Every structure is written in structure tokens, then in C-alpha cells.
């Protein structure tokens, strides 16, 4: 009985890719639904929560895309390497500015509830900054990066905390 169950659980690479694509499609359906639902709400807190879930579903779809790519094989061209490096460097500067400005607001406000929420945003911005630094490092050595390093990066990045 156990052998039959084990056999039923095994997927070919093609079947796995197909299931990942189907899961991605479901996530994208959810994105459209959450977006539509959020647009109908007049309450900004309700919108925030719905859009937060929507963004998580968008992230899930992107993670599934990454899984599909890694399952098929990682490919990264020279032009993409240059463009991604340039884009990451630009976004690192943006993240630094966001961190600086949010730090100023945190320092200047006396409202403890606002300060607590802004501090959470600042922590997330710091994590984004670290993620971009790691991405830049991977992109710079993409010709030498191993598949295990890509899987490790994906597993650390896709911790689903944002």
C-alpha cells in the first residue's frame, strides 16, 4: 500500500512544471479578484488589507515563475545582466533614500502608534536593501553562480514576510 502511494506522488519534470504553471494561473486569478474587491471598498484599512493579500498573491506568482525557470534551467544573458545590475544599483539608492526619510519621520513624531508602524516599514526596507545587495552580488557573478546558490537565494528571499 505504501509503495503505491509513493509511486502516485512522483512527478515528472514536465508534470511538475505544468502544475506550477497552473498554480501560478490560480494566483493571478486571485490577484484580479482582490484588486477588483479592493477597488469597490471605500474604507482605506479594508483596501490596505485586501491589497496586501493581492500583493502576496502577485509575489507567489513570481516565486512560481522562478521555480519554473530554475526547474527548467537558469539562463541569464549579458544584456540582462547589465540591465539588472544597473537597475539594482538604482533601486539601492532609492531604498537608501526611503530609509533615510522614514528614519527622519520616526525621529520627529511623538505618536507611538505611527512610530511603531513606520518602524516596521523601516525594518522591511532594510530587508529589501539586503535583498537587493544579494541580488547584485548574484547577478555580477551569474556566469559562475551555481544552481544551488540560486536555490538558496530563492529560499531565503521567498520567506513570505513581505
Helices and strands as residue ranges (DSSP letters): H 2-9, H 13-40, H 44-72, H 78-108, H 112-140, H 147-157
